[in-house]
């Protein structure tokens, strides 16, 4: 199992709280990724400014993708792998603003994410979700695999 997936699964059941990033207390999708990063590397690579639920949409700025490109390695092509960071575009023509971490791969793929009304859950990476993937990234090499 990917070390990233193991850490993300430790957040399962954390309630959804916009802008939060505290395991067991509250998080949003970005907060989940921030928490995984902290467990892997110690501290976050940059401060996260306050953001609204519709952040960056009026300006059309790909804020999450820009941040991911600064700190993670883009994955071009190939199959989704356990531990990949998935960036989702929820509607055609909109900015990509939802994050998840691929967990199970193969015939019944899953991903871990946080969303309003559900908290941190492991969901099926069903065709409707898979179609929304705008980009994939991997965490830097320090996130080595554990057996």
Residue pairs with C-beta under 8 A, 6 or more apart in sequence:
1 82
1 146
2 81
2 82
2 83
2 143
2 145
3 40
3 83
3 143
3 144
3 145
3 146
4 36
4 40
4 82
4 83
4 101
4 139
4 143
5 82
5 83
5 101
5 102
5 103
5 112
6 146
7 35
7 36
7 39
7 40
8 32
8 36
8 101
8 103
8 112
8 120
9 103
9 112
9 122
10 23
10 39
11 23
11 24
11 27
11 32
11 35
11 36
11 112
11 114
11 120
12 112
12 120
12 121
12 122
13 24
13 119
13 120
14 22
14 23
14 24
14 25
14 26
14 27
14 32
14 114
14 119
14 120
15 25
15 26
15 27
15 119
16 26
16 27
16 28
16 114
16 115
16 116
16 117
16 118
16 119
16 120
17 25
17 26
17 27
17 28
17 31
18 28
18 53
18 116
19 28
19 31
19 50
19 51
20 26
20 27
20 28
20 31
21 27
21 28
21 30
21 31
21 32
21 34
21 35
21 38
22 31
22 35
23 35
27 35
27 114
27 119
27 120
28 114
28 115
29 98
29 99
29 100
29 113
29 114
29 115
30 48
30 64
30 99
31 114
32 99
32 101
32 112
32 113
32 114
32 120
33 85
33 99
33 101
34 44
34 48
36 101
36 139
37 44
37 45
37 71
37 139
38 44
40 139
40 142
40 143
41 140
41 142
45 70
45 71
46 67
46 70
46 71
51 63
55 63
55 97
56 62
56 63
56 95
56 97
57 94
57 95
57 97
60 95
61 95
62 95
62 96
63 95
63 97
64 87
64 95
64 96
64 97
64 99
65 87
65 96
65 134
65 135
68 74
68 85
68 87
68 135
68 137
71 140
72 85
72 137
72 138
72 139
72 140
73 137
73 138
73 139
73 140
74 135
74 136
74 137
75 81
75 84
75 136
75 137
75 138
79 105
80 86
80 102
80 105
80 109
80 125
80 130
80 133
80 136
81 102
81 105
81 138
82 102
82 103
82 104
82 105
83 101
83 102
83 138
83 139
83 143
84 101
84 102
84 136
84 137
84 138
85 99
85 100
85 101
85 102
85 136
85 137
85 138
85 139
86 99
86 100
86 101
86 102
86 111
86 125
86 133
86 136
87 96
87 98
87 99
87 133
87 134
87 135
87 136
87 137
88 96
88 97
88 98
88 99
88 100
88 129
88 132
88 133
88 134
89 95
89 96
89 97
89 132
89 133
89 134
90 97
90 98
90 132
96 134
96 135
98 113
98 115
98 132
99 113
100 111
100 112
100 113
100 123
101 111
101 112
101 113
102 109
102 110
102 111
102 125
102 136
103 109
103 110
103 111
103 112
103 122
104 110
108 124
109 124
109 125
109 130
110 122
110 123
110 124
110 125
111 122
111 123
111 125
111 129
112 120
112 121
112 122
112 123
113 120
113 121
113 123
114 120
114 121
115 121
123 129
